[in-house]
Amino acid sequence: MGQIIGTIIFGAVIGILARLVIPGKQAMGMLITIVIGIIGALIGYWIWGLISSEGNENTSGIDWIRWIISIAVAVVLTLIYTSATRERR
């Protein structure tokens, strides 16, 4: 249960940071921001596992590269979402 709550909180932070990176206002609610953040974090961790020379070893402290990759993925997903929903309006 703790992992699920941690993933939701981490996804919310990643989603909010991704929205802050993108200039302008995005027409999306907090729930979709959290979902995109969670997906971005999961894909970011997967990508980091592929390119990491250390594999999936734990690091001491904050792993900034994983955060940056996760935010970048969430930015791309946010842009895709806003682009897809803008066309329907």
N, C-alpha and C positions, 0 to 999 in steps of 0.2 A: 504494500500500500504506500509506503514511503517513497518508493521509486516512481510510482505513478504521480504522486503529488509533486515530487521534485522535477519530473519531466514537464509537468504542466507549468510550474513556476519558471523553469528554464526556458520553455517555449514562449511564455509570455514576455520574458525579458528580451529574448532574441527577436521576437516579432516587433516589439516596440522599438528596439534599436534599429531594426531594418527600416521601419517607417520613418524614423528620424533621419536616416541617411538619404532617403529619397526626397528631393525638393517638391514643394507643393503639398496639396491636401489629397489624401487617398480616401475614396468613398467606400470605406469598409468599417465594420464594427469591431469591437474588442474580441468577440468570440472568434471571428475569422482571423484576426491578428494572432491570437494564441494558437490556432490550428496551423496557420502558415509558419509560425515560429517553431512549433513542435516538429513539423515536417522538415523545416530548414535545419534544425538542430540534428535530427536523425540522419539526414542526408549528409550534413557537414561532418558528423562523426564518422560516417561510413567512408566519405572521401578521404578524411584524415587517416583512417586506418589503411587505405590503399596506398597513400603516398608517404606515410611515415616510415622512416628507416628503423624506428624502434618498435614497430608493430603497435599493438594495443597496450603497451605497458603504461602503468600509472605514473604520472609525474608529480613531483612535489610542488605545491602551489597552483597557481592558475595557469592553465594551458591556453595562452593567448591565441595561438595559431588555430586551434579548434574553434574558439569563439569567432575569430575573423572569418573562417571558412563558413561557419554556420550562419553568421550574419549575411555574408555574401550570397549564400544560397537562398536565404529568406528574402533578401532584396529582389533577387531574380523572380522568386515565386510571387512576391507582392506585385511586381511589375506585370507579370503574366496575368494575375488575377484582376488587377485594375484595368488592364487592356481588354480582357475578355468581357468584363462586366460593363465597361464603357460602351462597347459596341452594341450591347443589347438595349441600352437606354435611348 
